[in-house]
Amino acid sequence: MIEDYSPARVLRDLHAGPHTKKELTAQQVAKFATARPKQYRTVLRQLNYRMLDAQFKSPGKDMISPYARFVESWRGDLNDDALEYFVGTIEVYSEAIGNQFHHLDWETPKNAATIVEKLQEAMPNAESVRGLAWLILLGQVQSTYSRNEAAITFSTIRSHKHAELVSEFFWDSGALTYYSELEIAQNRRELPSLSGIQNWCHGGAQKSNQAIVISMDSNFFRTYAPMILFNAQQLPEIDFILILCSTADAAQQLYEDADTYLSGLSVLNHQNKPQNIHFRAVSTPAWVQNERTFYATARFVALPELLETYDNIYTMDADLFVVQNPHQFLSSVSAMSLGFPKTKGLLGVPPWRRFMAGNLVANKKAADSEALNRLLNYLSVGLAAPKSWMLDQNALTFSAETKASDAPAVITRRPAVTGNFMSLWERNFRATLAH
């Protein structure tokens, strides 16, 4: 009977989304939300993420309608902010798709202004939770043709009384660090050099004119070091610069553990112990509000100094799996002053997904380029924000919008990719921290 419908079954059917075989009621969902509030909010975030991920990866298709039908039977009176935000997201995308949003290409946004006009006409109270969801999509569409127009919308989002929902629901986290040209010009600061924040280092003399640069915190290093260090052994012709965002004492311990691993690796595979690894530990500047974002962007902050001695640099995320020879890749892109991958079509409408930060290359010319200068200026502003995930990719979009002749190039083939398997690595490591 409905009265006996258990929280576990409600969770299962909520998680199934439009694929559920049961029609939930508002009473069932409300009881579940009261009994298991954390699980309730988590499943709404997951539904929202899956819905938007499917929509942006399916240009020309309407992936929202199934979710609209799914929530219709149980949305009730929208008496909590998480559900209101999710329903608001469904509503704004439904309205946008009715005006051909699902055919939008950010590089040729022919109907973007029309979509914006229709969204503004239909928008609920902008100060409401539903209104916040509408503003987020509005700003994304505006960004395809006007940074300044979009920045006004995103400024409204940052000051919204329900702005914490943006980071909680995660998909649109980049909405909190999208800035105008004027905001960057007025608020930028000089970023410290690598030497200026370095608190510890280990490594011999430079071995190559090419370098792979990875920045990470202690936990990410311990998770991915076996793969990274093995790659370094296999690529003795490239220097590996590992920027550890940690204290000097922690970095020393990481190095000692890594050295033990490398000695064992050499014994195991009968290959030389690598001499091309350079460890640099850095302290997070006091003005940086979000250390996690700094861990991800420290490799970009380090570029100006590293380009003084290296001809070509490839910066990459720590959790990427190398599928092509980086030495050959670096040779093929050596003429690029600055380069990174571009996202095509609908998936590039969110400015924080327009260009991807996991793979970036630079040569000596980048040190004096307007493109790198714009990238670093943008980071200097966003790193002072408390919620700044996706900042790096917003910064790449700002860099790519330069009118200078040294605009960034596009990397079409990436030597390293990510995969779902990496999430298991991270879960397994996190489990060790609980003991």
N, C-alpha and C positions, 0 to 999 in steps of 0.2 A: 504494500500500500504506500501511497505517497507520503503519509505521515511517518512511515518507517524508513524513508529514503535516507541512507546513511551519508555522513560527510565524505567518506571515502568514495562513494559512488558519485556524489556531486563533483568532487575533485576530478575524478576520472572523466566525467562527461564534459566538465568545463575545459579540461586540458585537451580533450578531443576536438573541441571547437566545432566548426561546421560539419565535421565528420561524425559527430555523435549520433547515436541511434535513438537517444532519449530527448524529449523536449523538456527542458528545465523550466521551473516556475520561479517567479520573483521570491516567493516564500522560501523555497528550497535554497536558493542562492543567498538570501538574506540570513537564513539560519547558519549556513556554512560560513559566511563572512564573520558572523558573531563567534562561532565556535573555533574557527581557525583563521584569524585575521591575517597572519603572515602568509600562509599558504594562499589565501584568497588574493592578496595583492600580487604575490609572485605569479600566480597563474594568469592574472590580467596582464601583467607585463609581458609574459611569454606569448599570450595571444596577440597582443599589440605588435610585438616584434615579428612574429611569424607572418602576420597579416601584411605588414609593411614590407618585409623582406620579399614576400611573394609578389607583391604589387610592383615594386621597383625592378624586380628581376623578370617581370613578364610584361614588357611594353606592348601596348595594343590590346591588352586584356583587362577585364574588370575582375580583380581578385578581392574586392571589398564587399560586393553584394552578398556572398555567402556568409560573411561575418555579420552583416546587417540583419539578415534573416535569423541567424543564430541567436543574437542577443535580444531580438524583438520580444520573445516570450518571457524573458526573465529580467529585463532591464529595470522594470518597476519605475519608481519615482526618482531614480538617480540620487539616492540619499547618501552616497559616499564619493569622495573626490576621485578615487582610482577608477571607479566605474564611469563616472562622469567624463573623465579624461579619455578613457577608451571609447566611449560612445561618441564624444566630440570628435575624436580622430576618424571614426567610421563616417560620421556625418560630413566632415569637411572633404574627405576623399571622395565620398559619393557625389557631392556637389561638383567637385573638380572633374571627376570622370564624366559626369553629365555634360561637361564643357570641353571634353577631349583631352583632359590632362594626361591620360594614359598613352597618348601619342606624342607627348612633348619631348623634344630633343633639346638639351640645354645649349648646344652649339648653334642651333638654328631655331630659336624659340619664337616661331612665327605667331602662335596664338597665346603666348604667355600673358600679354597685357589684357587680353580678353578674359582669360581665366581669372586674373587678379581682380578685374572689374566685377565679375560675377560672384566671386568669393566675398568681396567687400559688400556687395548688395545683400547677400544672404546671411552674413555673419551675425551670430548671436552677440550678446553683451560681451565685449572684449575683456572685461574684468572678471568674467566668470571662468570656471574651469573649462567648460566647453569652448569658450572664447579663446582661451590659451591654445588649445589644440588647433583651432582655426588659424590663429596668428602664425603658428609654426609652419604650416604648409604655405600660407600666404607669403611669408618671407622667403621661403625657398624658391617659389616661382618668380618673385620679384628679382631675386639674385641672378636670374638668367639674363636679365637685361639692364639692371641698374643696381650697383653696389650701394649707393647712397640711399635709394628708396628702400632696399631690403634692410639696410642697417638701422633705419628708423624703426622698422617693425621688430627687429631683433633686440633693439634697445628696450622697447616696450616689454618684450618677453623677459629680459633680464631683471626688470624692475617689477614684474608681475607678482602679486601676492601669493600665487600658487606656483612660482617658478621651480620650486623643488621637485615638482612632478616631472619636469623635463629630464633631469638627471636620473630620477628614480626609474622612469620608463626607458631610458638609455638610448633607444634608437636615434633620437634627435638631440643627443647631448651637445652636438656641435652648435646648436642654436644659441648656446650661452656664450660663445666666443666668436661671433661674427661681428666685425667692426667696419666702420667706414674709413675712407682714406683720411679724413680729418681726425678721427679718434686715434688712429695710429700715429699721425704726425704730432698730435698734441701730447700723447701719453707714452711714446716710445722712450726707452732708456738704453744706455750702453750696456750690452751684455758682457759679462766677465770673460776673459780668455780662459782657455783650458788650464794654463799654468796658474791663473789667478784663483781658481777654485780647487786646484789639485792639492790633496793632502798626503798622498803616498804614491809611489810608482815603483815598478820593477820591470826590467827588461833591458836587453843589451842594446847595441847600436842598431840604427836603422838598417835593414837588410835589403830593402826594395824601394822602388819609386812608386809602387802601387800599394794601397792599403785597404783593408776591410775594417770598418769601424762599427762597433756595436756598443750601445749603452744599456745598462740594466742595473737593477738593485741586486742585493745579495741573494734573495730568494729566486729571482729569475735566473741568475747565474748558476746557482746550484741545480736548477731544473734543467737548463739547457747546456751547461758546460760540457758534458760528455760529447755531445754532437759538435759543438763549436770547436772544442780542442782537437777532436779527431779531424775536422775539416782543416784546421791549421796545420796539422801534421801532413796532410795530403797535398797542401799547397805551400811548400816552402818558398816559392818565388813571390809570395805576397805577404806583407806584414799584416798581422792581426792586432788591432788596437782595441782592447777591451776596457771600456770606461765603466768603472764600478761606482755606483752612487752609494757610498758607504763611508763609515769611519775608517781611519787608517788601521786600527786594530782589526776590524772586521775584514778589511781588504787583505791584510797580511795572512789571516787564517784562510781566506778563500784561495790565496795564492799557494799556500803550503798544501792545501788539500788538492788543488789542481795539479801541482807539481808531482804529488804522489800518484795521481791518476795518470799523468803523462809518462812517468817512469814505468808504470805497469803496462800502459798501452804499448810502449816501445818494446818491452819484453814480449808481450803477447803477439804483436804482428811483425816482429823482427824489422821494424823500421826505425829511423832515427828519432830521438826525442826532439821535438820541434824547438827551434831557437828564434822563431819569427813572431813570438807572442809578446806583446807589450801591455802590461797592466797599468792602468792609471785610475786611481781612486779620487773622486771629487766630492766636495761638500755642496749640499743644496744651498744656494744663496738665501739669506734670511727673508728677503722680500717675496720669494716664491711661495704661493699659497697652497699649491697642490704638488706634493713630492712625486706622486705617481706620474703626473704629466712631465715633470722634469726628467725623470728616468727615461722617458720615451724620447725626449727632445735634446738631451745633453749631447748626443752625437752631432746634431746640427750646430749647436752652440760651439762645439769644438772645431768646426770646419775651418774657420779663418786661420787659426794657428797651425793646424795640420797641413793645410795647403801651402804653407811656407816651405815645407820640406818634401811633400809628396806631390807627384805629378798627377796622379789619378786616385780618387777615393770612391769607394763603394760603401755607403752606409746602409745597414739592413736591420730589420727587427730581429731580436734574439730568437724568436720562435719560428723562424722560417727554415724550411727544409731545402737544402741546395739540390737542384735537379740538373743544372748545367755548370760547366766548368767556369768559375768566376774569373779565372785568368783570361780565358778567351773572351768572355763577356766584357771585361774591362778594356781589352784591346779593341773590341768592336765599337765601344762608346767613348774612346779616349778623346775624341774631338769635341764632345759635348761639354760645354762650360758648366751647365747644370741641367740635369735631366731626371724625370720621374714619370711613372705610368699615369695615363689619363683614362678616366672612365667615360664610356660612350653612352649616348642616348638618355633614357629616362633615369637610369641609376645615377647619372651625374647631375641630376637636378639639385639634390642636396649639396650645397657647396662644400660641406665637410666630407663628401664622398667623390668629389669631382676629380681629384688627384689623390693618389695613394702614396703614403709616406713610408711603406715598408721597404721599398727599394729606391734609393736615390744615388745618383752619381754626380761627381764634380771633378773638374780639373783646375789647374792653377788660375785660369782666366776667371773662374767663378769668384775668387777672392775679392776682386774689384768690381764685380758685376752688380747692376741694379737689382737683378733677380734675387741673388743671395741676400743683398742688403734688405730688400722688402721682406723676405722670409724671416730674417733675424729680428727686424723691427717688429713684425707681427708677433713673434714669439715673446718678445720682451714685454709686450702689453698683456697678452693672454696669460702668461705665467703668473701674473699678479692677481688673477681671478681665482676665487675659491673652487669653482666648478669649471674645469678646463679640459676634460677629455675630448678628443677630436681636434684640439687646438692645432696640432701639427698639420693636419690636412686642410683646415681652414687657412693656415699660413701658406701652404703650397698654392692654394687657389689665388690668394692675394698676390703671391709672387708671380704666378702665371699671367696675371692681368697687367703686368708692366707694359708700357708702351715703348720701352727701350729696345734697342736692336739686339740686346743679349738676352732675350726672353728664354725661359727654360725650354729645352727640347723634350720630346716625348719618348720614353722607353717603351718599346713595343714587345720586347721579349725579356721576361724577368728570369734571372738565374735561380731564384729561390721562391718558394711558395709556402703557404701555410696549409694546414689540414685539421680536420676535427680530431685526429688522433692526438694532437698536441694538448688538447684540453684534458685528456686522460693523464698525460705527463704531469700537468699542473695540479690536478686533483690528487694524484698519488703523492706529490711532494708536499702539498698542503696537509695531507693526512699525517705526515711525519712530524709536523709542527705541533700537532695536538697532543703528542705523547710527552 
